[in-house]
Amino acid sequence: MIELKHIKKKYDTSYVIEDISLTLEPGKIYGFMGENGAGKSTLFRCLSGLEKYEGEIIIPSSTDIGFLSDTLYFYPLITGNEFIKFCLEAGKIKYTQQDIDHLNQIFKLPLNRFPTKYSLGMKKRLMLMIMMLRDSNLYILDEPFNGLDLTGVVVLKKWLKKIGAQQKTVVLSSHIISSLTDICDVIFYIHNGKIIKTYSGNISPDQIEKDLLEQVNVMQVHNRSAIF
Ligand SMILES: Nc1ncnc2c1ncn2[C@@H]1O[C@H](COP(=O)(O)OP(=O)(O)OP(=O)(O)O)[C@@H](O)[C@H]1O
């Protein structure tokens, strides 16, 4: 069980995360949606320990965190295969070349080439391979679907369902409503650094769309202009 208690984060003088409290259970997939700049990536960086914050995050000490950032960086002159090995060795993960080759039968990446020359979707595939090879119990995936092709999306969804069934905790964000409703047990709608809505159970994409449009209307009324 992971607990976030009254998490706040400010850059300079303004808060971009305001008093978020959540409990994340093993075996569940949690989705975060919200407009650009709502605070999703910032919250994920706080949860993964990359950012300082106010409040408290309680994560069992035995938890291995697999974090996929929405900003991908690759060292020049390191091949895809070398990059995978580098990341796994840095995380003290046991692996064999056979494990990498086996997984690459699905991802079909030119692992002897430099990832700096990969397309966006290929870079995303490479990072997902690393996520799949490390046996984490908490996966924090910031926009994992972004840039993936149709096959990549199907493979990712299947893997997420599998790790959810293995009692791991998954936290992810997406701007694609159906990607979230297809796989998430709970979806949080984050707006201006606050969770303004939580969906669980049988989550309907139509209801989410309706709520998003309502939110746009609220903003339009506030700005005294109408688009729809
Ligand atoms: N390093 C930083 N310094 C100052 N402000 C930042 C920094 N990182 C993020 N912000 C601000 O924090 C707010 C939340 O940004 P964040 O990246 O968390 O949003 P997001 O919900 O992930 O957006 P998107 O959907 O566009 O990826 C934004 O206003 C952003 O400008």
The ligand as an SDF file (V2000), in Angstrom:
LIG
                    3D

 31 33  0  0  0  0  0  0  0  0999 V2000
   10.8970   22.5310  -13.5660 N   0  0  0  0  0  0  0  0  0  0  0  0
    9.8520   23.3580  -13.5620 C   0  0  0  0  0  0  0  0  0  0  0  0
    9.9940   24.6450  -13.2080 N   0  0  0  0  0  0  0  0  0  0  0  0
    8.9320   25.4970  -13.1610 C   0  0  0  0  0  0  0  0  0  0  0  0
    7.6720   25.1190  -13.4660 N   0  0  0  0  0  0  0  0  0  0  0  0
    7.4790   23.8430  -13.8310 C   0  0  0  0  0  0  0  0  0  0  0  0
    8.5400   22.8930  -13.9010 C   0  0  0  0  0  0  0  0  0  0  0  0
    8.0300   21.6910  -14.2890 N   0  0  0  0  0  0  0  0  0  0  0  0
    6.7170   21.8840  -14.4640 C   0  0  0  0  0  0  0  0  0  0  0  0
    6.3770   23.1670  -14.1850 N   0  0  0  0  0  0  0  0  0  0  0  0
    5.0230   23.7480  -14.2320 C   0  0  0  0  0  0  0  0  0  0  0  0
    4.1840   22.9220  -13.4330 O   0  0  0  0  0  0  0  0  0  0  0  0
    2.8870   22.8320  -14.0110 C   0  0  0  0  0  0  0  0  0  0  0  0
    2.5240   21.3660  -14.1510 C   0  0  0  0  0  0  0  0  0  0  0  0
    3.3590   20.7950  -15.1630 O   0  0  0  0  0  0  0  0  0  0  0  0
    3.3240   19.2260  -15.4800 P   0  0  0  0  0  0  0  0  0  0  0  0
    4.4380   18.9380  -16.4220 O   0  0  0  0  0  0  0  0  0  0  0  0
    3.2900   18.4980  -14.2020 O   0  0  0  0  0  0  0  0  0  0  0  0
    1.9050   19.0850  -16.2110 O   0  0  0  0  0  0  0  0  0  0  0  0
    1.2630   17.8270  -16.9450 P   0  0  0  0  0  0  0  0  0  0  0  0
   -0.0930   17.6380  -16.3550 O   0  0  0  0  0  0  0  0  0  0  0  0
    2.1820   16.6710  -16.9100 O   0  0  0  0  0  0  0  0  0  0  0  0
    1.1110   18.3940  -18.4270 O   0  0  0  0  0  0  0  0  0  0  0  0
    1.1740   17.6720  -19.8740 P   0  0  0  0  0  0  0  0  0  0  0  0
   -0.1510   16.9790  -20.0620 O   0  0  0  0  0  0  0  0  0  0  0  0
    1.3150   18.8370  -20.7980 O   0  0  0  0  0  0  0  0  0  0  0  0
    2.3480   16.7530  -19.8960 O   0  0  0  0  0  0  0  0  0  0  0  0
    2.9440   23.6150  -15.3260 C   0  0  0  0  0  0  0  0  0  0  0  0
    2.4180   24.8930  -15.0980 O   0  0  0  0  0  0  0  0  0  0  0  0
    4.4210   23.7070  -15.6230 C   0  0  0  0  0  0  0  0  0  0  0  0
    4.7330   24.8770  -16.3350 O   0  0  0  0  0  0  0  0  0  0  0  0
  1  2  1  0
  2  3  1  0
  2  7  2  0
  3  4  2  0
  4  5  1  0
  5  6  2  0
  6  7  1  0
  6 10  1  0
  7  8  1  0
  8  9  2  0
  9 10  1  0
 10 11  1  0
 11 12  1  0
 11 30  1  0
 12 13  1  0
 13 14  1  0
 13 28  1  0
 14 15  1  0
 15 16  1  0
 16 17  2  0
 16 18  1  0
 16 19  1  0
 19 20  1  0
 20 21  2  0
 20 22  1  0
 20 23  1  0
 23 24  1  0
 24 25  2  0
 24 26  1  0
 24 27  1  0
 28 29  1  0
 28 30  1  0
 30 31  1  0
M  END
$$$$
